[in-house]
Amino acid sequence: MNGYVAARLAAEIRHLPEQLKRSLTWDQGVEMAGHARFSLSTDIPVNFCDPHSPWQRGSSENTNGLIREYLPKGIDLTCYSQSELNEIAASLNERPR
């Protein structure tokens, strides 16, 4: 996670209910390179799954599939406004599970 991603994630995670802020589990992607900074600024520990072990993060794999319905892998997110991304998030969060 570069500095920008770490800062944005830390800012956005503060809006979650306390029971959802106990820890964060991430895969081995480069976007979490700044995980220590994130943990220091939020008091939320970051755990990592073993490489090539998607079953260790089942709910995130399911969420990724749902997100891909709106945002295909590799798409440039700078083409979307924050308002458009918020609409996608609201649609996903209001979806029956």
N, C-alpha and C positions, 0 to 999 in steps of 0.2 A: 504494500500500500504506500504509494508516494505521499508526500506531505499534504497535498491537496485532498486526496481521497481520505486520508486519516482525519483531517480536520472536518471535512463534510460529514463523514460517518459519525464522528464524535458529537458534532452539533445536532445531527438528526436523531441520534439514539437517545438524547436527553428528553425527547418528547414521548418516549415509550413508558408504559406503566412499569413500576419498580420490579414487579415479578418477572418481567421480560428482559431485565438488565442484569441478570446474574452472571452470565458468561456469553461468549461468542465463539462459535466453532466455525473454522474456515478451512478451506482446502489449501493446497500448497502453492497457489498462484502468486505471482510477483506483486499483485495489488496489495498484499498484506505485509510487504517488506517493512513497513513502519508500524507494525503491531505493538511494539513496546511503547511508542509515543501515544498511541491510542489508549492503551491500558493505563498509562500514567495520567492521562488527562480525564479519564472517565471512571477509573477504579473498576473497570470491567476486564476480567482476564480473558485472553484470547487463547483458545485451544486449537490445535491443528490435527486434522485427520491424517492417517497414514497415506502415503502416495498410492494412487491407483486403487483406492478403497472407497468408492462412492456409497456403499452401504452404511458407512459410518456417519453419513450426513444425509439420511434419507429424505427428511423434510425439505432440505435445501435443494436436493435434486428434483423433487416434485415442484418446488417453487420455480426453479430454473426453467422447467418445462412449460409452466404456465406463463412465465415472463416472455419466453420465446414466441408465444402466440402473438404478442404485441411487438416485440423487439427481437428480430432475428439475430443470431450470433454474428458478431463482427460488425454490426451496424455502428455508424458514427453517431453517438448520442448527442453531439453538439448540434445536430440538425433538429433536435427537439427542444422546445421551451420548457422551463420548469413547470409551467402550468400544464402542458401536455403530459409530462412525466407524472405530475401529481394526479391527473385524471386516470392514467394507467394504474398507478398505485391504488387509488380509490376503488377502481373497478376490480382489481385483484383482491383487495382487502374486504370488499363487500360480497365477494363470490361465496356461495355456499360451499362448505367443506364436508 
